[in-house]
Each structure stands twice: as C-alpha cells, then as structure tokens.
Amino acid sequence: MKIRVPGTTSNLAVGFDCIGAALSLFNEFEFLKSEVYQLIDFDVKNDENLVLNAYKKYFEHFGIIDVPVTIKQILNEVPLSRGLGSSATCIIAGILAANELSLKLPLEECLDLMVEMEGHPDNIYPAVYGGMVSVFVDKITYSRQYDVHPGLHFFVNIPDHKTSTRELRDALNQQVYLQDAVYNVSRALHLDYALRVGELEYLKAVLKDKLHQDIRAGFIPGYEDVKGQVDNEGDILLVSGSGSTLLIISDRPKEYSFEGFITKEVVITSGVKICE
C-alpha cells in the first residue's frame, strides 16, 4: 500500500492558526506487512520517526493489537522544519496506513487523532481534503474549503536552514492590542472573497497582518532581500507556516531566483491519496 500526502502552507497571514492550503509538493510512503518493524530510505530512524510513531499510536489509541510493517519513503519533496507541513504528511500517512490494515474506520474518525499528534488543524485538514481550507475548533472541528482564482500563481522559496516551530511560536506576543486584533479580523472576513476574485491589490491589502508575520520574518536570513525583490514586482510575500519557507503570490507567471533559497512554482492541489 502506498500513501501520498501533500505538503501545506499554513498560518496564511490573517489566517493565523486557522487557514492552510495543500501544495503540489508530496511525501509518499509504502507500507508492507512484515514480521518486525523496519524503516527504509528515511533520514530519521526508529523512535524519532513520525511515520512509525503515528502508525503505532493508532493501535494504542484504539486499544487493538498492532500489525508490524516495513515502511519505505519513496518520495520526499516536503523538507523537514521548513514551514511546509512535513510533520503532518508523516502523521497522516502513518495513521491512515494503520487504519487501512486494521479497523478501516471512516476517514473522519481518524482526524482527531491526527490533529492531537500534529497540533495544527490548519495543516492536517488541507493535507487530508486538499484545497485551501479554514478550520476552527468548538468541541468539534469545523472546516470549509475556499475557492482560489485560477489566475493566482504560488511560489515556495525554501531555504537551506531549518526552523523550530516551538521556538518561533514562543517568540510571538502572548497578548495583543485590541486594535491589532480588529485589524486582522476585519481582513480575515474578506479573505474568502479576495482569493475567489484573484485581484492582487485587494488580496495584498487583505493579507496584511499584525500578529505574527513580521516577528517570524526576523528569524529568516535573507528575508529582506527577498521582500525587496517581491515588492518591486508588486507581488505578495508571506512566511509559510512558522517559516523558514517564504510563499509568494502573484497574478502572473514569474521566474524568481534568490540566493540561499530554492524556488518552486506550486499549485493548490488535492488531498491525501491511498493506492493499494
């Protein structure tokens, strides 16, 4: 069985902790029943491997006997600790594989465990369902997909250094000014429509943020150089997730290149796929 999971961009400016999108960067894993657990072609092995940990967590969570497997990574396009949802790809794959080899529960009954392990529904939900997704939790999780204008172009700029989600979250202000909260909320109410119509200047105004983007940008070497070039082109620059990847949104094809970053054009894509 093979499971392919898209990477994600999340914390979409005014969509902090609640809006993310599935991107055309994928991690793919193969699961084969075996006598003992084995990992093949992974950089992270044994107790630190999130795919294996998520797989085992499923059996522990539901109180059933586990099914040992050999897990092989066959595609690795979502780098670790770059703000592109690599942890979510591993957790989703591990839990879905365990489900397919045991209880075969509806997908919806696996989501809470995925979010519990990963901690960020704005990564899990777009990776599972695809598209641009907004989520919030009130006893249960509510989600809906946004339409995105086909004329918008997305570029990820992936640096060669990692960031720590925990450290960057700790750097954020734990209390915010009322006027800053209003500034963000008033724009978030327009995000759905702005993405749908695809008018770049309108979207640029909507995606101005006062809660987290500037703080996180300060931890990314080369950010000011990238921002200068993007501003000159009239495009939008955002920190993806908690960083260190930078996301550019434009209304036309571009050929960006920045020192210290690998730039790829991506599209918003469908969610996880399971192939027998």
Backbone torsions as a table, in degrees:
resi	resn	phi	psi	omega
1	MET	NA	133.8	177.4
2	LYS	-116.0	140.3	178.9
3	ILE	-128.3	123.1	179.7
4	ARG	-112.2	127.1	-175.7
5	VAL	-125.0	130.7	178.2
6	PRO	-76.6	149.3	167.4
7	GLY	-71.3	171.6	-176.9
8	THR	-138.5	155.7	163.4
9	THR	-112.4	135.4	-174.9
10	SER	-135.8	-176.0	-176.5
11	ASN	54.3	44.8	-169.8
12	LEU	-67.9	78.8	178.7
13	ALA	54.5	-107.0	179.4
14	VAL	-70.3	-6.4	175.1
15	GLY	-94.2	34.7	-178.1
16	PHE	-55.2	123.1	177.9
17	ASP	64.7	12.7	-177.6
18	CYS	-143.5	-7.8	179.5
19	ILE	-133.5	129.8	177.5
20	GLY	-145.7	169.6	-179.0
21	ALA	-141.2	142.8	174.2
22	ALA	-80.0	132.4	-177.4
23	LEU	-114.2	157.7	-177.6
24	SER	-80.3	51.1	167.7
25	LEU	-124.7	131.6	-169.7
26	PHE	-129.8	145.6	161.7
27	ASN	-110.1	135.8	-179.1
28	GLU	-130.6	138.5	-175.6
29	PHE	-131.7	146.4	175.7
30	GLU	-113.0	135.8	-179.2
31	PHE	-120.8	124.1	178.1
32	LEU	-128.6	130.9	176.5
33	LYS	-58.6	140.1	-179.2
34	SER	-150.8	174.1	-178.8
35	GLU	-72.3	-36.0	179.9
36	VAL	-136.3	164.2	177.8
37	TYR	-72.4	135.0	175.8
38	GLN	-140.7	148.6	176.3
39	LEU	-122.1	132.9	-178.6
40	ILE	-127.0	133.0	174.3
41	ASP	64.1	31.9	173.1
42	PHE	-103.6	144.8	171.1
43	ASP	-76.9	-33.1	-178.7
44	VAL	-104.7	123.3	-173.7
45	LYS	-112.8	161.8	169.0
46	ASN	54.8	-128.8	-169.0
47	ASP	-63.7	-19.5	-178.4
48	GLU	-94.5	-1.2	-176.4
49	ASN	-81.1	116.6	-174.9
50	LEU	-69.4	-32.1	178.5
51	VAL	-63.9	-48.7	179.5
52	LEU	-64.2	-43.1	-179.9
53	ASN	-62.6	-41.4	179.6
54	ALA	-67.1	-40.2	178.2
55	TYR	-58.4	-49.0	-179.2
56	LYS	-67.9	-35.6	-178.8
57	LYS	-60.4	-35.5	179.5
58	TYR	-57.7	-48.6	-177.5
59	PHE	-66.6	-39.6	176.9
60	GLU	-63.4	-44.1	-177.0
61	HIS	-61.8	-42.6	-176.4
62	PHE	-93.7	-0.3	174.1
63	GLY	66.9	40.3	-179.8
64	ILE	-123.8	163.7	-178.8
65	ILE	-72.2	134.9	-176.8
66	ASP	-77.6	162.6	179.8
67	VAL	-119.5	103.4	-178.0
68	PRO	-58.3	144.4	-179.1
69	VAL	-140.8	157.7	163.8
70	THR	-97.0	127.7	-178.9
71	ILE	-114.0	126.7	179.1
72	LYS	-121.2	132.5	173.6
73	GLN	-86.6	119.7	-176.3
74	ILE	-110.7	-10.4	174.3
75	LEU	-149.1	132.1	-176.2
76	ASN	-137.6	83.1	-178.9
77	GLU	-106.1	-7.8	-177.2
78	VAL	-108.3	102.4	-173.9
79	PRO	-71.9	153.6	179.5
80	LEU	-69.2	141.6	169.1
81	SER	55.6	44.4	178.3
82	ARG	-125.4	9.9	179.7
83	GLY	77.6	28.6	-178.7
84	LEU	-123.1	18.4	172.3
85	GLY	75.0	29.7	-179.1
86	SER	-61.9	-39.9	179.2
87	SER	-61.2	-40.9	179.5
88	ALA	-62.7	-39.3	179.8
89	THR	-61.8	-40.1	-178.6
90	CYS	-69.0	-45.1	-177.2
91	ILE	-67.0	-44.4	178.9
92	ILE	-60.8	-45.8	-178.7
93	ALA	-62.8	-45.6	-178.1
94	GLY	-62.9	-44.7	-178.9
95	ILE	-69.6	-41.5	179.7
96	LEU	-66.7	-36.9	178.0
97	ALA	-63.7	-45.3	178.7
98	ALA	-61.3	-39.2	179.3
99	ASN	-65.9	-43.0	-179.2
100	GLU	-64.6	-29.9	-177.4
101	LEU	-93.9	7.2	-178.4
102	SER	-142.9	-96.8	-169.8
103	LEU	-77.8	-24.2	-177.8
104	LYS	53.2	48.4	178.2
105	LEU	-71.3	157.4	171.5
106	PRO	-57.6	146.7	-177.9
107	LEU	-51.1	-40.3	-176.3
108	GLU	-59.4	-28.5	-178.4
109	GLU	-80.5	-5.0	176.6
110	CYS	-100.0	-14.1	-171.8
111	LEU	-65.0	-42.3	-177.9
112	ASP	-60.2	-40.0	178.6
113	LEU	-66.5	-39.3	177.0
114	MET	-60.5	-47.5	-178.8
115	VAL	-66.0	-38.8	178.2
116	GLU	-58.5	-42.0	-179.0
117	MET	-75.1	-41.6	-173.3
118	GLU	-86.5	-36.1	175.2
119	GLY	90.7	-6.4	-174.4
120	HIS	-135.7	97.3	179.5
121	PRO	-61.3	-23.6	178.7
122	ASP	-75.3	-6.1	165.6
123	ASN	-95.6	-44.6	-173.8
124	ILE	-66.3	-49.3	-172.4
125	TYR	-65.2	-45.7	176.7
126	PRO	-65.8	-34.9	179.2
127	ALA	-66.7	-33.3	179.6
128	VAL	-79.5	-47.7	-171.7
129	TYR	-99.3	-17.1	-178.6
130	GLY	83.5	169.6	176.7
131	GLY	77.0	-168.8	173.5
132	MET	-94.9	125.5	-170.2
133	VAL	-130.3	136.7	169.8
134	SER	-109.0	143.2	-177.9
135	VAL	-139.2	150.6	164.8
136	PHE	-150.7	158.6	-175.1
137	VAL	-116.7	127.5	172.8
138	ASP	-144.8	82.8	-170.7
139	LYS	71.7	-51.1	170.9
140	ILE	-116.9	168.5	179.9
141	THR	-96.2	128.3	176.2
142	TYR	-104.6	137.7	178.5
143	SER	-143.3	153.7	172.6
144	ARG	-152.0	151.5	-179.4
145	GLN	-95.0	143.9	176.1
146	TYR	-100.7	142.5	169.4
147	ASP	-79.7	139.4	179.9
148	VAL	-120.4	129.7	-177.9
149	HIS	-59.3	133.1	-177.3
150	PRO	-66.4	-14.1	179.3
151	GLY	-82.7	-4.6	178.0
152	LEU	-84.6	137.9	179.5
153	HIS	-116.2	139.4	-175.9
154	PHE	-121.2	136.2	-179.8
155	PHE	-131.3	128.9	172.2
156	VAL	-99.3	139.0	179.5
157	ASN	-120.5	103.1	-169.6
158	ILE	-100.5	118.5	179.4
159	PRO	-82.1	172.1	-179.1
160	ASP	-92.3	12.4	177.8
161	HIS	-124.7	150.2	-178.2
162	LYS	-89.3	163.0	170.6
163	THR	-131.6	158.0	177.9
164	SER	-101.8	118.3	178.4
165	THR	-56.7	-42.1	-178.1
166	ARG	-63.9	-45.6	-179.5
167	GLU	-63.7	-41.0	-178.5
168	LEU	-72.6	-30.9	174.4
169	ARG	-69.8	-39.5	178.6
170	ASP	-63.2	-25.6	-179.3
171	ALA	-75.7	-15.5	-177.9
172	LEU	-75.7	152.1	176.0
173	ASN	-66.8	131.7	179.9
174	GLN	-82.5	-15.8	173.4
175	GLN	-128.5	145.2	-178.5
176	VAL	-127.7	154.6	177.4
177	TYR	-70.8	146.5	-179.9
178	LEU	-56.7	-42.7	-177.5
179	GLN	-66.4	-29.5	176.7
180	ASP	-72.6	-38.0	176.7
181	ALA	-63.0	-43.7	178.3
182	VAL	-63.5	-41.6	178.7
183	TYR	-54.4	-47.1	-178.2
184	ASN	-72.9	-45.6	-176.9
185	VAL	-62.5	-41.3	-177.9
186	SER	-62.9	-34.2	177.9
187	ARG	-77.8	-38.4	179.8
188	ALA	-58.5	-31.8	179.1
189	LEU	-66.1	-20.1	-179.7
190	HIS	-97.6	-7.9	-169.6
191	LEU	-64.1	-42.7	179.7
192	ASP	-54.5	-51.6	-177.5
193	TYR	-68.0	-39.9	-178.2
194	ALA	-63.3	-39.6	176.9
195	LEU	-67.0	-35.1	-177.4
196	ARG	-70.7	-40.3	-176.9
197	VAL	-84.4	-25.1	173.1
198	GLY	73.0	17.9	177.9
199	GLU	-81.0	114.1	-166.4
200	LEU	-64.6	-41.1	-178.6
201	GLU	-65.5	-38.3	176.2
202	TYR	-64.2	-47.0	179.9
203	LEU	-62.9	-37.3	178.7
204	LYS	-62.3	-41.5	177.6
205	ALA	-65.9	-40.2	-179.0
206	VAL	-65.5	-34.8	-174.1
207	LEU	-88.5	11.1	172.8
208	LYS	-73.3	134.2	-171.2
209	ASP	-130.9	146.0	177.2
210	LYS	-122.5	10.8	-175.2
211	LEU	-107.3	-34.4	-171.1
212	HIS	-147.4	-28.1	-171.7
213	GLN	-60.6	-49.0	-177.2
214	ASP	-64.7	-36.5	179.7
215	ILE	-64.7	-47.8	-177.8
216	ARG	-69.1	-34.3	178.9
217	ALA	-59.5	-31.8	-179.3
218	GLY	-65.2	-15.3	179.6
219	PHE	-95.4	1.0	-174.4
220	ILE	-108.6	106.3	177.5
221	PRO	-57.7	136.3	178.7
222	GLY	87.4	-0.7	-176.6
223	TYR	-59.3	-45.5	-175.8
224	GLU	-63.3	-36.2	177.7
225	ASP	-65.6	-43.2	178.2
226	VAL	-63.7	-45.4	-178.0
227	LYS	-61.0	-40.3	179.1
228	GLY	-59.8	-44.4	-179.2
229	GLN	-69.2	-41.2	-179.5
230	VAL	-65.9	-42.1	177.6
231	ASP	-60.9	-40.5	179.1
232	ASN	-62.9	-30.2	178.8
233	GLU	-84.1	-8.9	-179.9
234	GLY	79.0	18.1	-177.0
235	ASP	-98.1	-177.0	-175.9
236	ILE	-109.9	134.2	177.3
237	LEU	-121.1	128.7	179.5
238	LEU	-132.8	151.7	168.5
239	VAL	-79.3	128.0	179.1
240	SER	-85.1	127.5	-176.6
241	GLY	59.1	-130.2	174.1
242	SER	-99.5	7.7	-178.3
243	GLY	100.3	171.8	12.7
244	SER	-99.9	2.7	176.4
245	THR	-69.3	143.1	176.3
246	LEU	-111.2	135.2	-179.1
247	LEU	-106.2	128.2	175.3
248	ILE	-108.9	136.2	173.6
249	ILE	-118.5	128.4	-179.6
250	SER	-133.8	165.8	176.4
251	ASP	-106.4	17.7	177.5
252	ARG	-158.4	159.2	178.2
253	PRO	-61.7	144.9	-179.5
254	LYS	-140.1	165.4	172.1
255	GLU	-128.9	80.3	179.4
256	TYR	-81.1	148.6	173.9
257	SER	-150.9	127.7	-177.9
258	PHE	-132.5	138.3	178.0
259	GLU	-64.0	130.7	178.2
260	GLY	87.6	1.3	-179.9
261	PHE	-129.7	146.9	167.8
262	ILE	-100.7	122.8	-176.5
263	THR	-104.7	130.0	178.2
264	LYS	-133.5	135.7	169.9
265	GLU	-80.8	134.4	-179.5
266	VAL	-127.8	164.0	173.6
267	VAL	-122.8	157.5	174.1
268	ILE	-77.1	128.8	-164.6
269	THR	-126.8	-178.9	178.8
270	SER	-78.8	172.3	-174.5
271	GLY	-86.8	-162.2	-173.7
272	VAL	-57.0	146.0	177.3
273	LYS	-129.4	136.6	176.9
274	ILE	-112.6	126.6	178.9
275	CYS	-121.7	125.3	179.3
276	GLU	-75.3	NA	NA
